[in-house]
Amino acid sequence: MSLGQMNANDRSVIHLALKNDSDVKTHSVGEGFIKKIVIYPRRKRPA
């Protein structure tokens, strides 16, 4: 899922909110001050 363009403070809130979620990971994409956030599902490792 890709979230719209955000400033650094808004992106930080999203990254921190999802930091401990074991099902997803986040990544900022773009150049300059305004970037998008992409949320990826984490791959489950076999037990």
CHARMM-style PDB file with segment names, atoms N, HN, CA, C and O in Angstrom:
ATOM      1  N   MET     1       0.850  -1.157   0.000  1.00  0.00      PROA
ATOM      2  CA  MET     1       0.000   0.000   0.000  1.00  0.00      PROA
ATOM      3  C   MET     1       0.899   1.224   0.000  1.00  0.00      PROA
ATOM      4  O   MET     1       1.920   1.257   0.687  1.00  0.00      PROA
ATOM      5  N   SER     2       0.521   2.210  -0.760  1.00  0.00      PROA
ATOM      6  HN  SER     2      -0.309   2.183  -1.318  1.00  0.00      PROA
ATOM      7  CA  SER     2       1.279   3.459  -0.818  1.00  0.00      PROA
ATOM      8  C   SER     2       0.421   4.583  -0.267  1.00  0.00      PROA
ATOM      9  O   SER     2      -0.726   4.761  -0.677  1.00  0.00      PROA
ATOM     10  N   LEU     3       0.980   5.334   0.659  1.00  0.00      PROA
ATOM     11  HN  LEU     3       1.912   5.189   0.992  1.00  0.00      PROA
ATOM     12  CA  LEU     3       0.282   6.489   1.220  1.00  0.00      PROA
ATOM     13  C   LEU     3       0.751   7.745   0.488  1.00  0.00      PROA
ATOM     14  O   LEU     3       1.886   7.798   0.015  1.00  0.00      PROA
ATOM     15  N   GLY     4      -0.086   8.724   0.395  1.00  0.00      PROA
ATOM     16  HN  GLY     4      -1.008   8.681   0.780  1.00  0.00      PROA
ATOM     17  CA  GLY     4       0.207   9.960  -0.321  1.00  0.00      PROA
ATOM     18  C   GLY     4       1.429  10.688   0.205  1.00  0.00      PROA
ATOM     19  O   GLY     4       2.021  10.299   1.211  1.00  0.00      PROA
ATOM     20  N   GLN     5       1.790  11.740  -0.487  1.00  0.00      PROA
ATOM     21  HN  GLN     5       1.309  12.056  -1.305  1.00  0.00      PROA
ATOM     22  CA  GLN     5       2.967  12.511  -0.121  1.00  0.00      PROA
ATOM     23  C   GLN     5       2.783  13.168   1.233  1.00  0.00      PROA
ATOM     24  O   GLN     5       1.722  13.713   1.539  1.00  0.00      PROA
ATOM     25  N   MET     6       3.852  13.107   2.052  1.00  0.00      PROA
ATOM     26  HN  MET     6       4.713  12.664   1.804  1.00  0.00      PROA
ATOM     27  CA  MET     6       3.815  13.651   3.412  1.00  0.00      PROA
ATOM     28  C   MET     6       5.130  14.332   3.727  1.00  0.00      PROA
ATOM     29  O   MET     6       6.158  14.050   3.111  1.00  0.00      PROA
ATOM     30  N   ASN     7       5.083  15.232   4.695  1.00  0.00      PROA
ATOM     31  HN  ASN     7       4.249  15.460   5.195  1.00  0.00      PROA
ATOM     32  CA  ASN     7       6.319  15.840   5.178  1.00  0.00      PROA
ATOM     33  C   ASN     7       6.980  14.883   6.170  1.00  0.00      PROA
ATOM     34  O   ASN     7       6.404  13.856   6.528  1.00  0.00      PROA
ATOM     35  N   ALA     8       8.180  15.222   6.606  1.00  0.00      PROA
ATOM     36  HN  ALA     8       8.648  16.057   6.315  1.00  0.00      PROA
ATOM     37  CA  ALA     8       8.964  14.337   7.468  1.00  0.00      PROA
ATOM     38  C   ALA     8       8.276  14.046   8.799  1.00  0.00      PROA
ATOM     39  O   ALA     8       8.354  12.919   9.288  1.00  0.00      PROA
ATOM     40  N   ASN     9       7.611  15.023   9.391  1.00  0.00      PROA
ATOM     41  HN  ASN     9       7.549  15.938   8.994  1.00  0.00      PROA
ATOM     42  CA  ASN     9       6.948  14.794  10.679  1.00  0.00      PROA
ATOM     43  C   ASN     9       5.807  13.795  10.552  1.00  0.00      PROA
ATOM     44  O   ASN     9       5.657  12.913  11.398  1.00  0.00      PROA
ATOM     45  N   ASP    10       5.012  13.925   9.515  1.00  0.00      PROA
ATOM     46  HN  ASP    10       5.134  14.642   8.828  1.00  0.00      PROA
ATOM     47  CA  ASP    10       3.900  13.001   9.302  1.00  0.00      PROA
ATOM     48  C   ASP    10       4.403  11.587   9.017  1.00  0.00      PROA
ATOM     49  O   ASP    10       3.858  10.609   9.529  1.00  0.00      PROA
ATOM     50  N   ARG    11       5.448  11.489   8.195  1.00  0.00      PROA
ATOM     51  HN  ARG    11       5.891  12.282   7.778  1.00  0.00      PROA
ATOM     52  CA  ARG    11       6.021  10.157   7.905  1.00  0.00      PROA
ATOM     53  C   ARG    11       6.558   9.517   9.159  1.00  0.00      PROA
ATOM     54  O   ARG    11       6.408   8.310   9.351  1.00  0.00      PROA
ATOM     55  N   SER    12       7.179  10.298  10.012  1.00  0.00      PROA
ATOM     56  HN  SER    12       7.301  11.278   9.856  1.00  0.00      PROA
ATOM     57  CA  SER    12       7.732   9.773  11.256  1.00  0.00      PROA
ATOM     58  C   SER    12       6.644   9.150  12.130  1.00  0.00      PROA
ATOM     59  O   SER    12       6.858   8.099  12.734  1.00  0.00      PROA
ATOM     60  N   VAL    13       5.498   9.785  12.197  1.00  0.00      PROA
ATOM     61  HN  VAL    13       5.324  10.639  11.706  1.00  0.00      PROA
ATOM     62  CA  VAL    13       4.386   9.257  12.991  1.00  0.00      PROA
ATOM     63  C   VAL    13       3.963   7.890  12.461  1.00  0.00      PROA
ATOM     64  O   VAL    13       3.740   6.963  13.240  1.00  0.00      PROA
ATOM     65  N   ILE    14       3.852   7.762  11.139  1.00  0.00      PROA
ATOM     66  HN  ILE    14       4.033   8.514  10.506  1.00  0.00      PROA
ATOM     67  CA  ILE    14       3.456   6.488  10.534  1.00  0.00      PROA
ATOM     68  C   ILE    14       4.504   5.411  10.798  1.00  0.00      PROA
ATOM     69  O   ILE    14       4.161   4.295  11.190  1.00  0.00      PROA
ATOM     70  N   HSD    15       5.781   5.739  10.586  1.00  0.00      PROA
ATOM     71  HN  HSD    15       6.059   6.645  10.268  1.00  0.00      PROA
ATOM     72  CA  HSD    15       6.856   4.768  10.829  1.00  0.00      PROA
ATOM     73  C   HSD    15       6.842   4.299  12.284  1.00  0.00      PROA
ATOM     74  O   HSD    15       6.954   3.102  12.549  1.00  0.00      PROA
ATOM     75  N   LEU    16       6.707   5.222  13.216  1.00  0.00      PROA
ATOM     76  HN  LEU    16       6.616   6.194  13.001  1.00  0.00      PROA
ATOM     77  CA  LEU    16       6.703   4.854  14.634  1.00  0.00      PROA
ATOM     78  C   LEU    16       5.474   4.043  15.016  1.00  0.00      PROA
ATOM     79  O   LEU    16       5.566   3.124  15.829  1.00  0.00      PROA
ATOM     80  N   ALA    17       4.321   4.375  14.436  1.00  0.00      PROA
ATOM     81  HN  ALA    17       4.246   5.122  13.775  1.00  0.00      PROA
ATOM     82  CA  ALA    17       3.090   3.650  14.752  1.00  0.00      PROA
ATOM     83  C   ALA    17       3.167   2.194  14.296  1.00  0.00      PROA
ATOM     84  O   ALA    17       2.598   1.311  14.939  1.00  0.00      PROA
ATOM     85  N   LEU    18       3.865   1.942  13.195  1.00  0.00      PROA
ATOM     86  HN  LEU    18       4.327   2.659  12.673  1.00  0.00      PROA
ATOM     87  CA  LEU    18       3.929   0.586  12.645  1.00  0.00      PROA
ATOM     88  C   LEU    18       5.238  -0.134  12.969  1.00  0.00      PROA
ATOM     89  O   LEU    18       5.442  -1.270  12.542  1.00  0.00      PROA
ATOM     90  N   LYS    19       6.113   0.513  13.712  1.00  0.00      PROA
ATOM     91  HN  LYS    19       5.947   1.436  14.059  1.00  0.00      PROA
ATOM     92  CA  LYS    19       7.437  -0.039  14.015  1.00  0.00      PROA
ATOM     93  C   LYS    19       7.375  -1.425  14.657  1.00  0.00      PROA
ATOM     94  O   LYS    19       8.148  -2.309  14.286  1.00  0.00      PROA
ATOM     95  N   ASN    20       6.481  -1.624  15.596  1.00  0.00      PROA
ATOM     96  HN  ASN    20       5.853  -0.907  15.897  1.00  0.00      PROA
ATOM     97  CA  ASN    20       6.410  -2.899  16.324  1.00  0.00      PROA
ATOM     98  C   ASN    20       5.369  -3.857  15.764  1.00  0.00      PROA
ATOM     99  O   ASN    20       5.094  -4.892  16.372  1.00  0.00      PROA
ATOM    100  N   ASP    21       4.791  -3.532  14.621  1.00  0.00      PROA
ATOM    101  HN  ASP    21       5.015  -2.692  14.127  1.00  0.00      PROA
ATOM    102  CA  ASP    21       3.812  -4.418  13.992  1.00  0.00      PROA
ATOM    103  C   ASP    21       4.572  -5.516  13.249  1.00  0.00      PROA
ATOM    104  O   ASP    21       5.300  -5.231  12.298  1.00  0.00      PROA
ATOM    105  N   SER    22       4.408  -6.748  13.672  1.00  0.00      PROA
ATOM    106  HN  SER    22       3.817  -6.979  14.444  1.00  0.00      PROA
ATOM    107  CA  SER    22       5.166  -7.851  13.081  1.00  0.00      PROA
ATOM    108  C   SER    22       4.651  -8.258  11.710  1.00  0.00      PROA
ATOM    109  O   SER    22       5.280  -9.079  11.042  1.00  0.00      PROA
ATOM    110  N   ASP    23       3.529  -7.708  11.275  1.00  0.00      PROA
ATOM    111  HN  ASP    23       3.019  -7.041  11.817  1.00  0.00      PROA
ATOM    112  CA  ASP    23       2.950  -8.081   9.982  1.00  0.00      PROA
ATOM    113  C   ASP    23       3.350  -7.162   8.836  1.00  0.00      PROA
ATOM    114  O   ASP    23       3.207  -7.540   7.673  1.00  0.00      PROA
ATOM    115  N   VAL    24       3.856  -5.945   9.139  1.00  0.00      PROA
ATOM    116  HN  VAL    24       3.973  -5.638  10.084  1.00  0.00      PROA
ATOM    117  CA  VAL    24       4.183  -4.990   8.080  1.00  0.00      PROA
ATOM    118  C   VAL    24       5.518  -4.304   8.341  1.00  0.00      PROA
ATOM    119  O   VAL    24       6.023  -4.293   9.463  1.00  0.00      PROA
ATOM    120  N   LYS    25       6.078  -3.729   7.272  1.00  0.00      PROA
ATOM    121  HN  LYS    25       5.668  -3.738   6.360  1.00  0.00      PROA
ATOM    122  CA  LYS    25       7.262  -2.869   7.377  1.00  0.00      PROA
ATOM    123  C   LYS    25       7.010  -1.649   6.513  1.00  0.00      PROA
ATOM    124  O   LYS    25       6.214  -1.706   5.575  1.00  0.00      PROA
ATOM    125  N   THR    26       7.681  -0.541   6.819  1.00  0.00      PROA
ATOM    126  HN  THR    26       8.327  -0.495   7.581  1.00  0.00      PROA
ATOM    127  CA  THR    26       7.460   0.710   6.092  1.00  0.00      PROA
ATOM    128  C   THR    26       8.754   1.184   5.457  1.00  0.00      PROA
ATOM    129  O   THR    26       9.854   0.851   5.897  1.00  0.00      PROA
ATOM    130  N   HSD    27       8.582   1.983   4.394  1.00  0.00      PROA
ATOM    131  HN  HSD    27       7.688   2.254   4.036  1.00  0.00      PROA
ATOM    132  CA  HSD    27       9.733   2.534   3.681  1.00  0.00      PROA
ATOM    133  C   HSD    27       9.317   3.843   3.027  1.00  0.00      PROA
ATOM    134  O   HSD    27       8.256   3.921   2.408  1.00  0.00      PROA
ATOM    135  N   SER    28      10.149   4.870   3.162  1.00  0.00      PROA
ATOM    136  HN  SER    28      11.011   4.807   3.665  1.00  0.00      PROA
ATOM    137  CA  SER    28       9.884   6.147   2.497  1.00  0.00      PROA
ATOM    138  C   SER    28      10.460   6.121   1.088  1.00  0.00      PROA
ATOM    139  O   SER    28      11.556   5.607   0.865  1.00  0.00      PROA
ATOM    140  N   VAL    29       9.710   6.684   0.134  1.00  0.00      PROA
ATOM    141  HN  VAL    29       8.820   7.102   0.315  1.00  0.00      PROA
ATOM    142  CA  VAL    29      10.118   6.684  -1.265  1.00  0.00      PROA
ATOM    143  C   VAL    29       9.976   8.098  -1.820  1.00  0.00      PROA
ATOM    144  O   VAL    29       8.978   8.776  -1.576  1.00  0.00      PROA
ATOM    145  N   GLY    30      10.980   8.529  -2.560  1.00  0.00      PROA
ATOM    146  HN  GLY    30      11.791   7.979  -2.758  1.00  0.00      PROA
ATOM    147  CA  GLY    30      10.913   9.840  -3.199  1.00  0.00      PROA
ATOM    148  C   GLY    30      12.159  10.646  -2.917  1.00  0.00      PROA
ATOM    149  O   GLY    30      13.103  10.179  -2.280  1.00  0.00      PROA
ATOM    150  N   GLU    31      12.137  11.872  -3.411  1.00  0.00      PROA
ATOM    151  HN  GLU    31      11.371  12.252  -3.929  1.00  0.00      PROA
ATOM    152  CA  GLU    31      13.272  12.771  -3.222  1.00  0.00      PROA
ATOM    153  C   GLU    31      12.792  14.067  -2.607  1.00  0.00      PROA
ATOM    154  O   GLU    31      11.638  14.460  -2.779  1.00  0.00      PROA
ATOM    155  N   GLY    32      13.677  14.722  -1.894  1.00  0.00      PROA
ATOM    156  HN  GLY    32      14.614  14.403  -1.754  1.00  0.00      PROA
ATOM    157  CA  GLY    32      13.335  16.003  -1.286  1.00  0.00      PROA
ATOM    158  C   GLY    32      12.621  15.833   0.042  1.00  0.00      PROA
ATOM    159  O   GLY    32      12.730  14.795   0.695  1.00  0.00      PROA
ATOM    160  N   PHE    33      11.889  16.869   0.434  1.00  0.00      PROA
ATOM    161  HN  PHE    33      11.801  17.712  -0.097  1.00  0.00      PROA
ATOM    162  CA  PHE    33      11.240  16.881   1.740  1.00  0.00      PROA
ATOM    163  C   PHE    33       9.907  16.147   1.746  1.00  0.00      PROA
ATOM    164  O   PHE    33       9.491  15.614   2.775  1.00  0.00      PROA
ATOM    165  N   ILE    34       9.250  16.119   0.617  1.00  0.00      PROA
ATOM    166  HN  ILE    34       9.588  16.552  -0.218  1.00  0.00      PROA
ATOM    167  CA  ILE    34       7.949  15.477   0.522  1.00  0.00      PROA
ATOM    168  C   ILE    34       8.124  14.111  -0.133  1.00  0.00      PROA
ATOM    169  O   ILE    34       8.522  14.018  -1.294  1.00  0.00      PROA
ATOM    170  N   LYS    35       7.822  13.047   0.623  1.00  0.00      PROA
ATOM    171  HN  LYS    35       7.498  13.123   1.566  1.00  0.00      PROA
ATOM    172  CA  LYS    35       7.979  11.682   0.134  1.00  0.00      PROA
ATOM    173  C   LYS    35       6.712  10.896   0.418  1.00  0.00      PROA
ATOM    174  O   LYS    35       5.857  11.331   1.189  1.00  0.00      PROA
ATOM    175  N   LYS    36       6.598   9.739  -0.211  1.00  0.00      PROA
ATOM    176  HN  LYS    36       7.293   9.386  -0.838  1.00  0.00      PROA
ATOM    177  CA  LYS    36       5.503   8.821   0.041  1.00  0.00      PROA
ATOM    178  C   LYS    36       5.983   7.733   0.989  1.00  0.00      PROA
ATOM    179  O   LYS    36       7.183   7.482   1.098  1.00  0.00      PROA
ATOM    180  N   ILE    37       5.055   7.094   1.665  1.00  0.00      PROA
ATOM    181  HN  ILE    37       4.080   7.298   1.576  1.00  0.00      PROA
ATOM    182  CA  ILE    37       5.368   5.924   2.483  1.00  0.00      PROA
ATOM    183  C   ILE    37       4.755   4.716   1.808  1.00  0.00      PROA
ATOM    184  O   ILE    37       3.601   4.739   1.380  1.00  0.00      PROA
ATOM    185  N   VAL    38       5.548   3.659   1.718  1.00  0.00      PROA
ATOM    186  HN  VAL    38       6.485   3.640   2.065  1.00  0.00      PROA
ATOM    187  CA  VAL    38       5.049   2.389   1.204  1.00  0.00      PROA
ATOM    188  C   VAL    38       5.045   1.412   2.363  1.00  0.00      PROA
ATOM    189  O   VAL    38       6.034   1.288   3.087  1.00  0.00      PROA
ATOM    190  N   ILE    39       3.928   0.718   2.537  1.00  0.00      PROA
ATOM    191  HN  ILE    39       3.126   0.818   1.949  1.00  0.00      PROA
ATOM    192  CA  ILE    39       3.783  -0.277   3.601  1.00  0.00      PROA
ATOM    193  C   ILE    39       3.761  -1.654   2.945  1.00  0.00      PROA
ATOM    194  O   ILE    39       2.912  -1.944   2.102  1.00  0.00      PROA
ATOM    195  N   TYR    40       4.706  -2.488   3.345  1.00  0.00      PROA
ATOM    196  HN  TYR    40       5.396  -2.251   4.029  1.00  0.00      PROA
ATOM    197  CA  TYR    40       4.845  -3.827   2.783  1.00  0.00      PROA
ATOM    198  C   TYR    40       4.451  -4.879   3.820  1.00  0.00      PROA
ATOM    199  O   TYR    40       4.662  -4.675   5.015  1.00  0.00      PROA
ATOM    200  N   PRO    41       3.882  -6.001   3.375  1.00  0.00      PROA
ATOM    201  CA  PRO    41       3.681  -7.108   4.311  1.00  0.00      PROA
ATOM    202  C   PRO    41       5.031  -7.762   4.605  1.00  0.00      PROA
ATOM    203  O   PRO    41       5.873  -7.891   3.717  1.00  0.00      PROA
ATOM    204  N   ARG    42       5.224  -8.166   5.842  1.00  0.00      PROA
ATOM    205  HN  ARG    42       4.540  -8.061   6.563  1.00  0.00      PROA
ATOM    206  CA  ARG    42       6.443  -8.906   6.189  1.00  0.00      PROA
ATOM    207  C   ARG    42       6.242 -10.356   5.790  1.00  0.00      PROA
ATOM    208  O   ARG    42       5.152 -10.911   5.931  1.00  0.00      PROA
ATOM    209  N   ARG    43       7.293 -10.949   5.298  1.00  0.00      PROA
ATOM    210  HN  ARG    43       8.178 -10.498   5.183  1.00  0.00      PROA
ATOM    211  CA  ARG    43       7.234 -12.369   4.961  1.00  0.00      PROA
ATOM    212  C   ARG    43       7.395 -13.167   6.236  1.00  0.00      PROA
ATOM    213  O   ARG    43       8.267 -12.885   7.058  1.00  0.00      PROA
ATOM    214  N   LYS    44       6.562 -14.145   6.388  1.00  0.00      PROA
ATOM    215  HN  LYS    44       5.853 -14.374   5.720  1.00  0.00      PROA
ATOM    216  CA  LYS    44       6.632 -15.019   7.564  1.00  0.00      PROA
ATOM    217  C   LYS    44       7.761 -16.027   7.376  1.00  0.00      PROA
ATOM    218  O   LYS    44       7.878 -16.656   6.325  1.00  0.00      PROA
ATOM    219  N   ARG    45       8.580 -16.169   8.396  1.00  0.00      PROA
ATOM    220  HN  ARG    45       8.486 -15.657   9.250  1.00  0.00      PROA
ATOM    221  CA  ARG    45       9.646 -17.146   8.361  1.00  0.00      PROA
ATOM    222  C   ARG    45       9.121 -18.483   8.874  1.00  0.00      PROA
ATOM    223  O   ARG    45       8.347 -18.523   9.830  1.00  0.00      PROA
ATOM    224  N   PRO    46       9.538 -19.570   8.244  1.00  0.00      PROA
ATOM    225  CA  PRO    46       9.082 -20.883   8.742  1.00  0.00      PROA
ATOM    226  C   PRO    46       9.593 -21.133  10.152  1.00  0.00      PROA
ATOM    227  O   PRO    46      10.712 -20.758  10.502  1.00  0.00      PROA
ATOM    228  N   ALA    47       8.767 -21.760  10.936  1.00  0.00      PROA
ATOM    229  HN  ALA    47       7.858 -22.064  10.652  1.00  0.00      PROA
ATOM    230  CA  ALA    47       9.128 -22.037  12.353  1.00  0.00      PROA
ATOM    231  C   ALA    47      10.102 -23.170  12.472  1.00  0.00      PROA
ATOM    232  OT1 ALA    47      10.503 -23.527  13.580  1.00  0.00      PROA
TER     233      ALA     47
END
